[in-house]
């Protein structure tokens, strides 16, 4: 039996203690099962689906592939922290209005990926959008409505339409 | 404490020296798949994410050499100065997993795991990269061929940490091509890196043998023919010769026959791209 660990992570700007954890636990597991942050979804557990996407030091990564105990000292951001007051972000609003949410399982990861893209590039090409979302799998929508939601956010942010 | 997060190279090598069975991890994208599926149960981990030396890279055009620290993520190799200096590495980096994986994964991980399917490894082989290793008391630098000795086997000693690689810049074309079951986010079924330096071709194969295979016989043949004479039929023959040097197996991802076919096609294609025909 491995020794259990106590450590502190910084999540959405807050210090969160993780107690009696096994060192092999993924950040996804710790977020969902230990810290009450179930927004990040677990599906493949091997970095293929992107539904667990979070930011670690501003890089969008799969939380299922981050060993949580090694993330001490990093800044972790999850979908729960996108808007401090818990209201929908413009990306989330666009997902709703464009019908980009069907079963909803992939949505938190996609929302994180879209925010990450548009926060670094306000005018991505179609190719850049597809590339940026290539690590997020949706089995419902066929992606058309997701791309429409991205286009809506780009237009709204540029003030082209409201 | 079973998880160590050293903040200097010296601290990291000291920790490994006292804990030689520890798992070394940077992004975790490889190790954590095995942990999540209960194939590995790490007891002690040394996380290298905070060692500044491992995150450094530079392109030295005067020396004709690129240095890439072992924790530099693939995302950094896809664009910018690294991609300009090493286009084949940029192409290989872009085929690694998804953007999320490329934000975390690094050459240190590919080298540490040393899978014949590691996307960056044919590039390191074809470009004659040198791997740098360090202990708490010594350093050594070895060629990629000396480093990779078998499937998932390398010559890293238990107390050594891979600090980075040095990659000579070629003065000719270089490229990388990979076949998988689909275009995105896939483990390679066959891959080829071809580079030209001083008019001489070098070619290395991934996923078609126990290690990355440098096709020295095919290289010698095409270099004796002369690149200026390459046409479509000579490129086909080059592909045949590369095919003959591959040593693939049947496994759950593909058959040996298909892999043999695929590396030949890729080698022919890359050679024609290299000579712009």
Contacts between the chains, C-beta under 8 A, distances in Angstrom:
chain1	res1	chain2	res2	distance
A	2	B	2	6.5
A	2	B	41	7.3
A	2	B	42	8.0
A	2	B	43	5.4
A	3	B	1	7.8
A	3	B	2	5.4
A	5	B	1	7.3
A	5	B	2	6.8
A	5	B	3	6.2
A	7	B	3	7.5
A	23	B	2	5.2
A	23	B	3	5.2
A	23	B	42	6.4
A	23	B	43	7.8
A	23	B	45	5.9
A	24	B	35	4.5
A	24	B	40	7.8
A	24	B	41	6.4
A	24	B	42	5.6
A	26	B	32	6.0
A	26	B	35	7.5
A	26	B	36	6.2
A	45	B	33	7.6
A	45	B	36	4.3
A	45	B	37	7.1
A	46	B	33	4.5
A	46	B	36	6.7
A	46	B	37	7.5
A	47	B	29	5.8
A	47	B	32	7.9
A	47	B	33	6.7
A	47	B	97	6.2
A	47	B	98	7.0
A	47	B	100	6.7
A	47	B	101	5.4
A	48	B	97	7.9
A	48	B	98	7.4
A	48	B	185	6.1
A	50	B	98	6.4
A	50	B	100	5.9
A	53	B	100	5.9
A	56	B	104	7.9
A	59	B	73	7.4
A	59	B	75	7.7
A	59	B	103	4.2
A	59	B	104	7.0
A	60	B	99	6.8
A	60	B	100	5.7
A	60	B	103	6.0
A	61	B	27	7.6
A	61	B	100	5.1
A	61	B	103	5.2
A	61	B	104	4.8
A	62	B	29	7.4
A	62	B	98	7.8
A	62	B	100	4.6
A	62	B	101	6.9
A	62	B	104	7.6
A	64	B	32	6.9
A	64	B	36	6.4
A	65	B	27	7.3
A	65	B	28	5.4
A	65	B	29	4.7
A	65	B	32	4.3
A	65	B	33	6.9
A	65	B	36	8.0
A	65	B	101	7.4
A	65	B	104	6.7
A	66	B	27	8.0
A	66	B	28	5.6
A	66	B	32	7.1
A	66	B	104	7.4
A	67	B	3	7.9
A	67	B	25	6.2
A	67	B	28	4.9
A	67	B	31	7.3
A	67	B	32	5.9
A	67	B	35	7.3
A	67	B	45	6.6
A	67	B	47	7.2
A	69	B	3	4.3
A	69	B	45	7.2
A	69	B	47	8.0
A	70	B	3	6.3
A	70	B	5	6.4
A	70	B	25	6.2
A	70	B	28	6.7
A	70	B	45	6.6
A	70	B	47	3.6
A	70	B	49	6.6
A	72	B	3	7.9
A	72	B	5	6.1
A	73	B	5	6.7
A	73	B	50	6.9
A	74	B	49	7.7
A	113	B	99	7.6
A	113	B	100	7.8
A	131	B	99	7.0
A	132	B	99	6.1
A	134	B	98	5.8
A	134	B	99	6.6
A	134	B	184	5.0
A	134	B	185	6.8
A	135	B	97	7.2
A	135	B	98	2.5
A	135	B	99	4.9
A	135	B	100	4.5
A	135	B	101	7.0
A	135	B	185	6.7
A	136	B	98	7.8
